[in-house]
């Protein structure tokens, strides 16, 4: 009897460690800026992150087990090998998260039940604060950073641009990061309409054009997947419900966005737009820079070089991977998508469209940069590889 009780306590303590590691991980990714703003502490991100690793390490020591698919575990661990081989060829370690975040993904996948619970709370909290900022037209805090224009406040005026559009940012440095968060969250929770709704609203409050577009497509894909054409023909009331749902999302976007925002949204694919032209110019410069590398940098990349020269990334995930991590980093990130693309295409799987969306996102955004965005990338890959891995067990 005593042995059984000790075993139960052991499992309970292990779960506590797993949950605590998820809590501190999320704090290190999403709350470090607000902690630094409203407390005397500074540079808290790394200590919080390593404390989450420490708790996870104790949990592994106690259980001697990691709850993750062996193939994916091996693939993610391989990132450490690439890091050791590549970093000696880099100008600096600016984009080191590309090879470190896959290891963080192992921890999250192992504790996915706790991560899901905490992350859903985070999504609703983010939506509520984004709404508050959107209504009040002011940020809950402002970050100061060194930019191409010098050291300045990342405030409402800066992110509003010449159009003077207000864009919510919540816990992040700016609206673009919040919009990217929405894209990652919508792909991750692509089968949960109750979670997709606050994510979509948050993208609207952030006024992120690509975020709104991607979240809207994912919601449409969900409705199409949930109510297929055969069902719509057999059940007219379902067709009416889906039609009203789509119209509702469109109307909510139009009502919440002002005229300047809607005009800005129309310019997403306008090749004459100054912002789009600048992005294309970064793409061209990125490709040109890569093909002028020597052999070592062609293979392993030159992390930080393009940023030093152009004061910006290449505005394209795949080109940035080539520049910073070379062909080995490019293949490391592209291979899982190609594998999922082939598998879902051959099976005519409904997840095929989500693989295409992820591939598309990387063409127009550096979706792999930053610790949290990079983590999202691998969690989305894993959830597509094992569709029910993150589903709650009832």
N, C-alpha and C positions, 0 to 999 in steps of 0.2 A: 504493500500500500504506500509506504513511504517513497519507494522508488518511482511510483506512478505520479505522486504529487510533485516530486522534484522535477520530473520530466515536464509536467504542465507549467510549472513556474519558469523553467528554463525556456520553454517555447514562448511564454508570455513576455519574458524579458527580451528575448530575441526580437519579437514583434515591436516592442517599445523602441529598441535601438533602430530598427528599420524605419519606423515612423518618424523618429527624431531626426535621423539622417536625411529623410525627405524634407522635413520642415526646414532644417538649416540650409539645405541645398536651394530650396525655393527662395529663402530669405537672401541668400548670397547672389542669386540671379536677378530678383525683382524688387527687393526691398533695401538693398544696400545704399542706394542714393538717398532715400528718405530717412534712413537711420543716420547717415552722415549729416543730413540737413538739420534734424531735430534733436540730436544728441551731441555730446562733446567728442564722440568717437570719430575717427577718420580712417580711410583705407580699410574698411571692414570686410570688403568682399572676399579677399583671399583667406583671412582667418575663418570666416563663416564657412567657406567652401571646404577648407581643409578639416574643419571640425566635423563637417558632415561625412567626409572621407574617413575620419578617425572612428566615428560611431559605426559606420558601415564595416570598417575593418574589424572592430570588436565583434560585431554580429557574425561575420564570416568565421572568425576564430572560434566562436561558440558553436555554430551550426555546421561548419565544414561543408557548406553547400551554397550554391548560387542558382537561383531559379530563372534560368535563361537557356534558350536553345543553344546547343553546343556549337553548331556551325556559325551562328551569328556571334557568339562569344569569341570564337577564334578569330573571326574576321575583324571584330572591333579591337581586339587585343593587338592585332597586326599593325594598327596605327602607331603603336609605341615603337615598333621596329622602323617604320617609315620616318618617324620623328628623329630617332637616333641617327639614321642614315642621312637625313636631309639637312638638319639644322646647322651642320658644319659648313654648308654652302650658302647660307642665308646672310643677307646684310644685317638683319635683326630678327627678333622673335615676335614681331608684332602680331602675326596671325597664327600663333602657336595653338590656339584653341581648335584649329582644324584637326589636329592629331590628338589632342587631350580630351576633347568632349566625347569622342566615341567611348572612352573609358568611363566617363560619367554616365553615359547611356546604360552601361552594364548595371550600375548601381540603381538607376531608376527602373529599369526593366525588372530587376529582382524585387524591388519594392513597389511594383506598379499599382497594387491595390491602395496603398497609402498615398502614393503620388496622385492617383485619380481623384481621391477625396479632397485632398488639399488643393489640387489644381482647379477643380470645378468651383470651389469657394473663391479662389483667386480670380477666375474669369468673371464671376458675378460682382465681386468687389471692384474689379477694374472697370466694368461697365458702369457701375453706380458712380464711381469717382469721375469717369469720363463724362457722364451726364452732368454731374455737378460743375465740372470745368466748362462744359459746353454752355450751360445756362448762365453761369456767373461770368463767363468770358475772362477767366483768370486761372492761372496754374496754382496747384497746391504747394509747389515749390519750384524754384528756378535753379538751374545748374550753370556754372561758369566754366568755360572751356577755351583753350587756345584754338582758334580757327584760322582759316586762310585770310580772314579780315582782322586778325589780331585777337587778343584775349577779350572776350565779351560774354554777356549774358545770353543764354539760349532761352529767350523769352517769347512772349506772345507776338511781339512786333516782328522779331526775326523770322519765326516760323509762319507768320501770316503773309510774308512777302509783300510785293508791291500791290497785290490785290487786297491786302488787309483781311484775309480770311482767318477766322479763329480755328485752330486745330488742337484738340485735346491731346495730352501726352501722358498724364497720370504719373506712374512710377518711373517712367523712362526719361532719357535725356531729351527726346524729341518725338514728334508725331510719327515720323517715319519708322522709328523703332516700335512704336505702339501698333502701327499698321502691319508691320512685319510679324509681330506677335499674333495679331488676328489671323493672318494667313496661315501661320503654323498651327495655331489652335484649331482653326476650321478644318484643316486637312487631318489633324489628329482626331478630332471629334466629329468626323464626317458622317457618322451614322446616328448622331444624337441631336435631333432637331431642337430640343429644349435648351441645349447648350449652344447650338449654332446661332440661335436668335440673339442672345446677348453679345456674342462675338461679332455678328453682323452690325449690330447697333454701335458697338465700340468702334468698328472700322469707319462708320459714318461720322461719329463724333471726332475721330482723328483726321477726317477728311483725307484719308489715304486712297487715292484713285485705284491703285492696283489692289489694295486690300479690299475695297468695296467690290471690285470686279470679281476677284477670286472667291470671296465669301459668298457673293451672289450666285456664282456658277456652282459652287459646292452645294448650296441650298437647293438650287434647281436640280442638280444631279441626285441629291437625296430624294426629292419628291418624285423624280422620274424612276428612281430605283425602287422606292417604296410603293408607288402606284404605277405599274407598267401600263403600256398602251392597251393590252388585252383587258386589264382591270377597268380602265377608263371607259372602254366601249361597253362592257357588261354592266357597269355601275355608273350611270350618269351623275349621281350625287357626288361620287368621288371626283369626277372631272370638274364639277362645280367647285368643290372644296379646294382642289389643287389650283384652279384658276384664280380663286379669290386669295389664296395664300401667296401666289406669285405677284398678283396685283397689289396685295398688301405690302409686300416687301418693296416693290417699286414706288408705291405712293409714300411709304414711310421715308424712303431715301429722298424723294423730291421735297417733302414737307420739311425735313430736318436740314436740308442743304439750301443755302441761299443761292441767288442767281449767279454770283461770282463763282461759287463752288461748282455748280452744275456746268458752267462754261468751262471751268478748269478741267472737269471730268471729260468733257467732249474732246479735249486736246490730247488725250492719252495716246492716240495713234497718229496724231498730226505731225508729219515729218517737217513741217515748216515752223513748229513751235521751238522757241529758243532752248528750253530745257531738254526737249527730245533731241535736238541737234547736238547739244553739248554731250548728251549721253552717247550718241552715235560716234562723236569725235573721240570720247574716251575708249570706246570699243576698238576703233581703228588704231589709236595710239597703243592700246594694250596688245593687240595682235602684232603690230609692228615691233614693239619692244620685245615680245617673246621670241620672235624669229631672229632677233639680233643678239640673243643670248649665246654664250659659249656652250659647249656640250654639257658640262656639269649642271649649269643652270637650266638648260633645256630639260634635263632629266629630273632634277630635284627642285627647280625653281629658285627664285631669289627673293625670299620673303622681305617685304618692306621697300624694295628698290623702286617699284612703280609709284608707291605712295610718296617717297622722298622726292622723286622727280616731278610728279604731277599734282602733289598735295591732295590726292583723292584715290580711291580704288577705281577699277575699270568699269564700274557700274554694270557689271555682268558677272554672275557667279562663276560661270565656266571659264571665262577669260581670266578672272581674278585667280582662280585655282591654278591655271596654267602659269601665270606670272609668279605667284607666291610659292607654289608647291610643285611646279613642273608637271611633266607627263605622268609621273607616278601618282601624285596627289590627284590629278585629274581623273585618271583611270580608277583610283580607289573610290572616289565619290560617284563616278558615272556607272561603274559596273553593276552595283545593286539595282539601279534604276533600269538599266538595260535588261537585267534578269527578270525583274518584275514586269517590265513592258512585254517581253516575250511570253512569259508565263500567262499573264492575264489576257493577252491578245489571242494566244492559241486556244485558251479555254473560253474565250468570249466572256471573260469575267467582267462584272460591272465595276470592279475597282480599276479597270483600265483607264477610265477618264481621270481618276485621281492621280495615277502615275503620270499621265500627260500634263496635268496641272502642275505637279511638282517639278517636272522637267521644264515647263514653261516659266515657272517662277524663277528658276535659276538663270534663265536667259536675261531677265530684266531686273533682277535684284541679286545682291550678294547674300543669298539666303543661308549660306554656310558660315558667314562671319559672325563673330560674337559668341560667347559661351552658350547663352540661352537659345539663340537661333540655331546654332549648330546642333545642340542637343535635340531640338525639335526635329531637325532633319533626320537624325538616326531613329528617333522614336516613330516618326511617320514611316520610315523604311521598314522598321520591325513590325509595326501594326499592319502594314500591307503584306509583308511576308507571312505573318501569322495573324490573320484577320481577327481572331477572337482572343488574342493574347491579353488585351487590356480590358476585356469585358468582365464585369463583376460576376463572380460565381454565386449563384443563388442556391 
